[in-house]
Amino acid sequence: MARKKIRQVAVLVSKGKEDAAAVAAELDKLLRHYRIGATWLEQEYVMDEGTVGGSLGDLRKVRADLVIVIGGDGTLLRAARRTQGARVPLLGINAGMLGFLTSLPADGVARAIPRILNGEYVIVERMALTVSVARAGRVLYQGWALNEGVVARSDHSHIVRLEVRVSGEYLTDYLCDGLLIATPTGSTAYSLSAGGPIVSPAADAIILNPLCAHTLTNRPLIVGADHVISVNIPANNAPLTLETDGIGCVKLQSGDQLEFRRARQPARLAVLPETGFYSVLRQKLRWSGSNI
């Protein structure tokens, strides 16, 4: 459904993206033309005097109707992590490479932004995951991921053994380089590169995808979104780490217990009404159908 008109935005500009500064400058002109208040975060180019600046850490505190992210999917993931629970929607403008989450192309800013400011957008909710790490009966880490959590070896010397249960029921011991636990949104990210299935973000599902499994019959598995995925680190394992959305979090030890479950609050993405998942999928993966 259509949303209210936008009066105040926060803008996160990626560092290190060549096209991001040019897109941000174009966006700045549009926001000034329509007299939209803006807080610029992590800007890497010089704005005019009077522009309000801030850092990524301020994102939950910024009062805005919309957070506009200029960069790649990694930048949007960082913004989603910083806005979880705030319910402010995120609009991604792609100044990166593939851009499944940052679906608005850089060359479409001039056409799309006036529509969005006028309330011509819809909000789609994307399921996220929480992960906890317990050691000796004490929770030492709690994290959040929109795409995936990955338990993987931190060196290249040995395969690892991971004991996995689904809602308390023993599944298997994976012999592998690591295990990826992904959301439907994450199915088009690392999991896809690792041979996992593409899952519609409308599906209530969690993907388990072993990385370079030693047993060829260990295939990706899709379970219900309300299941709890438990991963036990047995003794005599190679060094392991936990990453969430590509960010290293915890160095794991033998005996550690990890739990992955659906997060209470989904991420909220603002998109144009005509921007459906399947049209984005077809465009990004260049599916054109048969020529026969």
C-alpha positions as CSV (number, residue, x, y, z in Angstrom):
1,M,0.0,0.0,0.0
2,A,1.1,3.6,-0.6
3,R,2.8,5.4,2.3
4,K,2.9,8.9,3.6
5,K,4.8,11.6,1.8
6,I,8.5,12.0,2.8
7,R,9.5,15.1,4.8
8,Q,12.8,14.1,6.4
9,V,15.4,11.6,5.2
10,A,18.7,10.2,6.4
11,V,21.2,9.3,3.6
12,L,24.0,6.8,4.0
13,V,26.7,7.1,1.3
14,S,29.0,4.1,0.9
15,K,32.8,4.6,1.2
16,G,34.8,3.3,-1.6
17,K,32.1,3.2,-4.3
18,E,33.3,5.2,-7.3
19,D,29.7,6.2,-8.5
20,A,28.3,6.9,-5.0
21,A,29.5,10.5,-4.7
22,A,28.0,11.4,-8.1
23,V,24.7,9.8,-7.2
24,A,24.7,11.5,-3.8
25,A,25.3,14.9,-5.4
26,E,22.3,14.3,-7.7
27,L,20.2,13.2,-4.8
28,D,21.2,16.3,-2.8
29,K,20.0,18.6,-5.6
30,L,16.6,16.8,-5.7
31,L,16.2,16.9,-1.9
32,R,17.0,20.7,-1.9
33,H,14.6,21.3,-4.8
34,Y,11.7,19.6,-3.0
35,R,12.7,21.1,0.4
36,I,13.3,17.8,2.1
37,G,15.3,17.8,5.3
38,A,18.3,15.5,5.1
39,T,20.9,14.1,7.5
40,W,24.0,12.8,5.6
41,L,25.8,9.9,7.2
42,E,29.4,8.8,6.4
43,Q,29.6,11.3,3.5
44,E,32.9,11.1,1.6
45,Y,32.4,14.2,-0.5
46,V,32.0,17.9,0.5
47,M,28.5,19.1,0.8
48,D,27.4,22.7,0.9
49,E,27.6,24.6,4.2
50,G,24.7,23.9,6.5
51,T,24.4,20.2,5.7
52,V,23.9,18.1,8.8
53,G,26.4,15.4,9.2
54,G,26.6,12.2,11.2
55,S,28.0,8.7,11.5
56,L,26.6,5.3,10.9
57,G,26.3,4.8,14.7
58,D,23.7,7.6,14.8
59,L,21.3,5.8,12.5
60,R,18.8,4.6,15.1
61,K,18.7,8.1,16.7
62,V,18.1,10.0,13.5
63,R,14.5,11.2,13.1
64,A,13.6,10.4,9.5
65,D,10.7,9.0,7.4
66,L,13.1,7.1,5.2
67,V,16.8,6.0,5.1
68,I,18.3,6.3,1.6
69,V,21.3,4.0,1.1
70,I,23.7,4.8,-1.8
71,G,26.1,1.9,-2.4
72,G,25.9,-1.8,-2.8
73,D,24.0,-4.5,-0.9
74,G,26.7,-4.6,1.7
75,T,26.0,-0.9,2.6
76,L,22.3,-1.6,2.9
77,L,23.0,-4.6,5.1
78,R,25.0,-2.4,7.4
79,A,22.2,0.2,7.5
80,A,19.6,-2.6,8.2
81,R,21.7,-3.8,11.1
82,R,21.8,-0.2,12.6
83,T,18.1,0.4,12.2
84,Q,16.7,-2.9,13.4
85,G,13.7,-2.3,15.7
86,A,13.3,1.4,14.6
87,R,10.9,0.4,11.8
88,V,12.2,3.1,9.5
89,P,12.2,1.8,5.9
90,L,15.3,1.6,3.8
91,L,15.6,2.6,0.1
92,G,18.6,1.2,-1.7
93,I,20.2,3.0,-4.7
94,N,22.7,0.7,-6.4
95,A,26.2,2.2,-6.8
96,G,27.7,-1.3,-6.4
97,M,27.7,-4.4,-8.6
98,L,24.8,-6.8,-8.6
99,G,22.4,-5.1,-6.2
100,F,19.5,-7.4,-5.2
101,L,18.7,-5.2,-2.1
102,T,19.7,-1.9,-3.6
103,S,17.3,-2.4,-6.5
104,L,16.9,1.3,-7.6
105,P,19.5,1.9,-10.4
106,A,21.8,4.9,-10.1
107,D,20.5,6.2,-13.5
108,G,16.9,6.1,-12.3
109,V,17.3,8.5,-9.3
110,A,15.9,11.6,-11.2
111,R,12.8,9.7,-12.2
112,A,12.2,7.7,-9.0
113,I,13.0,10.0,-6.1
114,P,10.2,12.6,-6.8
115,R,7.7,9.7,-6.9
116,I,9.0,8.2,-3.6
117,L,9.0,11.6,-1.9
118,N,5.4,11.9,-2.9
119,G,4.5,8.6,-1.2
120,E,4.4,6.5,-4.3
121,Y,6.3,3.5,-2.8
122,V,5.4,0.3,-1.0
123,I,7.2,-1.3,2.0
124,V,8.2,-4.9,1.9
125,E,9.2,-6.7,5.0
126,R,12.2,-9.1,4.9
127,M,12.7,-11.8,7.5
128,A,15.9,-11.6,9.5
129,L,17.8,-14.0,11.9
130,T,19.1,-13.7,15.4
131,V,22.1,-15.8,16.5
132,S,23.4,-16.4,19.9
133,V,26.7,-18.1,21.0
134,A,26.8,-19.8,24.4
135,R,30.0,-21.0,26.1
136,A,30.1,-23.0,29.3
137,G,26.4,-22.2,29.8
138,R,26.8,-18.4,29.4
139,V,25.7,-16.4,26.4
140,L,28.7,-14.5,25.2
141,Y,27.4,-13.1,21.9
142,Q,24.0,-12.1,20.4
143,G,23.8,-11.0,16.8
144,W,21.5,-10.2,13.9
145,A,21.6,-10.9,10.2
146,L,19.4,-10.0,7.2
147,N,21.2,-12.3,4.8
148,E,23.0,-15.1,6.6
149,G,25.1,-16.4,9.5
150,V,28.2,-18.5,8.6
151,V,30.1,-20.8,10.8
152,A,33.4,-21.5,9.0
153,R,37.0,-22.4,9.6
154,S,39.4,-19.6,10.1
155,D,42.3,-21.3,8.4
156,H,42.7,-23.6,5.4
157,S,44.2,-26.6,7.1
158,H,41.4,-29.0,8.1
159,I,37.7,-29.7,7.4
160,V,35.4,-29.2,10.4
161,R,32.7,-31.2,12.1
162,L,29.5,-29.4,13.0
163,E,26.7,-31.2,14.9
164,V,23.3,-29.7,13.8
165,R,19.9,-30.0,15.3
166,V,16.6,-28.5,14.0
167,S,14.2,-27.6,16.8
168,G,15.8,-30.1,19.1
169,E,15.8,-33.0,16.6
170,Y,19.2,-34.3,15.5
171,L,19.9,-33.6,11.8
172,T,23.5,-34.7,11.1
173,D,27.1,-34.1,11.7
174,Y,28.4,-32.0,8.8
175,L,32.0,-32.6,7.6
176,C,32.7,-29.5,5.6
177,D,34.5,-26.1,5.4
178,G,31.6,-24.5,7.2
179,L,27.8,-24.1,7.4
180,L,25.7,-21.2,6.1
181,I,22.3,-20.4,7.7
182,A,20.4,-18.0,5.4
183,T,17.1,-16.2,5.1
184,P,15.2,-16.1,1.8
185,T,16.7,-12.6,1.3
186,G,20.2,-14.2,1.7
187,S,19.4,-17.0,-0.8
188,T,20.6,-14.7,-3.6
189,A,23.8,-13.8,-1.8
190,Y,26.6,-16.1,-0.4
191,S,24.2,-19.1,-0.4
192,L,23.6,-18.8,-4.1
193,S,27.3,-18.7,-4.8
194,A,27.7,-21.8,-2.6
195,G,25.2,-23.7,-4.7
196,G,22.1,-23.0,-2.6
197,P,18.5,-22.6,-3.9
198,I,16.9,-19.3,-4.7
199,V,14.0,-18.8,-2.3
200,S,11.2,-16.1,-2.6
201,P,11.4,-13.6,0.2
202,A,7.7,-14.2,0.7
203,A,8.5,-17.7,1.9
204,D,8.7,-18.4,5.6
205,A,11.9,-20.5,5.5
206,I,15.5,-20.9,6.7
207,I,18.2,-22.3,4.4
208,L,21.0,-24.6,5.7
209,N,23.8,-24.9,3.2
210,P,27.0,-26.8,4.0
211,L,30.1,-25.3,2.4
212,C,32.2,-27.8,0.5
213,A,30.6,-30.8,2.3
214,H,32.9,-33.8,2.5
215,T,29.9,-36.1,1.9
216,L,28.3,-35.5,-1.5
217,T,24.8,-36.4,-0.2
218,N,24.9,-33.4,2.2
219,R,22.8,-31.0,0.2
220,P,21.2,-27.6,1.0
221,L,18.1,-28.0,3.2
222,I,15.1,-25.6,3.6
223,V,13.3,-25.7,6.9
224,G,10.4,-23.7,8.4
225,A,11.1,-20.2,9.5
226,D,9.9,-21.0,13.1
227,H,12.4,-23.8,13.5
228,V,15.5,-23.2,15.7
229,I,18.8,-24.2,14.2
230,S,21.3,-25.4,16.9
231,V,25.0,-25.9,16.0
232,N,27.3,-27.6,18.4
233,I,31.1,-27.3,18.0
234,P,32.5,-30.7,18.9
235,A,36.0,-31.2,20.4
236,N,39.2,-31.3,18.3
237,N,37.9,-29.0,15.6
238,A,39.9,-26.6,13.5
239,P,39.7,-22.9,14.5
240,L,36.2,-21.5,13.6
241,T,34.6,-18.1,13.4
242,L,31.0,-16.8,13.2
243,E,30.2,-14.2,10.6
244,T,26.9,-12.4,10.1
245,D,26.2,-10.6,6.8
246,G,29.9,-10.8,6.0
247,I,31.1,-9.3,9.3
248,G,33.3,-11.4,11.5
249,C,31.8,-11.6,15.0
250,V,33.2,-14.4,17.3
251,K,36.1,-16.8,17.4
252,L,34.5,-20.1,18.3
253,Q,35.8,-22.8,20.5
254,S,35.1,-26.5,21.0
255,G,31.9,-26.9,23.1
256,D,30.3,-23.6,21.9
257,Q,26.6,-23.8,21.2
258,L,25.0,-21.6,18.6
259,E,21.3,-21.0,18.0
260,F,19.8,-19.4,14.9
261,R,16.2,-18.3,14.9
262,R,13.8,-15.9,13.2
263,A,14.2,-12.3,14.5
264,R,11.1,-10.6,16.0
265,Q,11.5,-7.5,13.8
266,P,11.9,-7.8,10.0
267,A,13.8,-5.4,7.9
268,R,11.6,-2.9,6.0
269,L,12.5,-2.0,2.4
270,A,10.9,0.8,0.4
271,V,10.5,0.0,-3.3
272,L,8.6,1.3,-6.2
273,P,5.3,-0.5,-6.8
274,E,6.5,-2.0,-10.0
275,T,9.7,-3.4,-8.4
276,G,8.8,-7.0,-7.7
277,F,11.2,-9.7,-6.6
278,Y,10.9,-11.7,-9.8
279,S,11.5,-8.8,-12.0
280,V,14.6,-7.9,-10.0
281,L,15.7,-11.6,-10.2
282,R,15.2,-11.7,-13.9
283,Q,17.1,-8.5,-14.5
284,K,20.0,-9.2,-12.1
285,L,20.6,-12.7,-13.3
286,R,19.9,-11.8,-16.9
287,W,17.2,-14.4,-17.4
288,S,15.8,-13.9,-20.9
289,G,14.1,-17.2,-21.6
290,S,14.7,-19.6,-24.4
291,N,15.8,-18.5,-27.8
292,I,14.6,-21.7,-29.4
